[in-house]
Amino acid sequence: MGVKNRQHMEETTVYLDTNIISRIPDLQVDEDTASALAKLAGMGMIRFVTSQKTKQEILKTPNPHRNSLLQFLHALIEKIRTTPVYYSGAIGAAPLGATPIGGDWTDPSYARLKRIFDNDDAEHIVQALRANCDYFMTLDDKTILSRVKKHAVEVSSICGQMFLLSPEDVVKAIEENRRN
């Protein structure tokens, strides 16, 4: 399920996918998910993080009132350092030496993840990987969680010890990890 081989009460880092943040103001989470989120909030020793990719997605929200609330929620969550997943081969598009002149560069993990996930989802996952997150928490069953199940071996080979789970499964995994 996503049990880590770690010390008993080490801090756990959980990356919040955009949909975790965006569904809260609209109360678009079912009771089990809401209970899981409340349980995670009360567990202690959990560091919740997200990335600038989340902010980019939030800024596309057309309703100004909802957009403002989402920006506020995003501001409350610790941001990880965002790393590039792609550099264009155009001169001046990448730091000197990052790409061959006239060539481009794609993060190898991102390239592999794009074969399984949509580009935006793959980028979120790479950001969480680069920040050494323990869990990538999402409510996206259609384009993330179902694909994790379908491509479990490949996802595991790319993500290593980071697990992509729903809030309910993150709770179960952390509880199990803390019992062991």
Secondary structure by P-SEA (a helix, b strand, c coil): ccccccccccbbbbbbcaaaaaacccccccaaaaaaaaaaaacccccccccaaaaaaaaacccaaaaaaaaaaaaacccccccccccccccccccccccccccccccaaaaaaaacccaaaaaaaaaaaaacccccccccccccaaaaaaaaaaaaaaaccbbbbcaaaaaaaaaaaaac
